[in-house]
Amino acid sequence: MTKTLTLGAALALMATTASAQTPIYGSWPPASDYLNTDTLPEAFAMISEATGGSLEWELIAGGQLADGRGTLAAVTDDLMQGGLQIPVYTPEAMPNLTLLYSIVVPGDDPMAAAAAAAETIFLNCPECLEEARENNVLPLGGFASASYRLMCTEPPASLADRAGRRIRATGGYGEMATLGGGTPMSVTLTEAVGLLQRGGLDCLMATREWLQTYGYGEYAKYVTDLPLGNAAPAVGFLINHDLFTGLSADEQAALLHASAFITAKHTIGNYVLRDQESFENQQEVNGVELVEPADDLRAMVEGFADHDRARLIEVGTRLGVSDPEALIETYLAAVDRWRPVSAELGTDIEAWTQRLWDEVFAQVDPSSL
């Protein structure tokens, strides 16, 4: 009897294994990036457990399958089934997401921005989901980066110090660079490394975590002590839409749960906790220094959101967003609603995952996606 049960269990396991899907996630950040070492492995383990092993994601890191600009097309065409998408790298493909990502949210509360972006996309922006379907993708796992800082090869304390400098800046940060007299360059995170090495960049608007992960700290050793604001969503779990619609209800729910987790885990783990740890590491290892901002630079950053509103509306209109002003207002109102939640939950990833599930993803009908 024991042998019969053992054989039956083995046959059941073989059947489960044989029917398991193994979608591929192609990640263009380096293998050492927190997304690849912590966030995705934990998320994929959660999906495997929740689906009884019927979904076993495979992670291939370091841009082996697609770079930052090519990820959307690769997922659309099913060359890989998941990836990390930065909307402004391919702005015409998904205009509404591009507009959202172009908004620089004042202050330094990445979880409020990340949660607000998720709420906006999945509950209040049918056009966001429609344009995703047109690209055969689903924009899950959106996260927010830490507030960008200005980091340069020479001390950038004042606006005069920035005049004429070539600054890596995307989305709304590009306008901020221009307003400060710099020349914005919309290059990817990995492209920026070589440009810094060759002198093609003078500064970056970037998170402090990237000083370590991308090696910026070897060259950009002067970091202005002034948060520039948050941007969201970087789409951490962009998946192929055909894959999603072909899954069972339980498997779809597992992916939506994982989306809530990725939003919380990557925003907090990488861009709150590790952001500070990485900066301290680079101060010790590479001699990175803090630079006190001059009053004119501080005033420019504090007034930027009001200044940038007209440009954002113009950008949205040019991209084809039906009502850019309404989308901006909806998103910023959501940010304000999530700020008290951020103060309440702090850096509790489990609590944030549950709150995002309860208030956003549990409200979504998977068949509507």
Secondary structure by P-SEA (a helix, b strand, c coil): caaaaaaaaaaaaaaaaaabbbbbbbbcccccccccccaaaaaaaaaaaaacccbbbbbbcccccccccaaaaaaaacccccccccccccccccaaaaaaaacccccccaaaaaaaaaaaaccccaaaaaaaaaacccccbbbbcccbbbbcccccccccccccccccccaaaaaaaaaacbbbbbccaaaaaaaaaaccccccccccccccccccccccccccccccccccccccccccaaaaaaccaaaaaaaaaaaaaaaaaaacccccaaaaaaaaaaaaacbbbbbbbcaaaaaaaaaccccaaaaaaaaaaaaccccaaaaaaaaaaaaaaaaaaaaaaccaaaaaaaaaaaccccccccccc
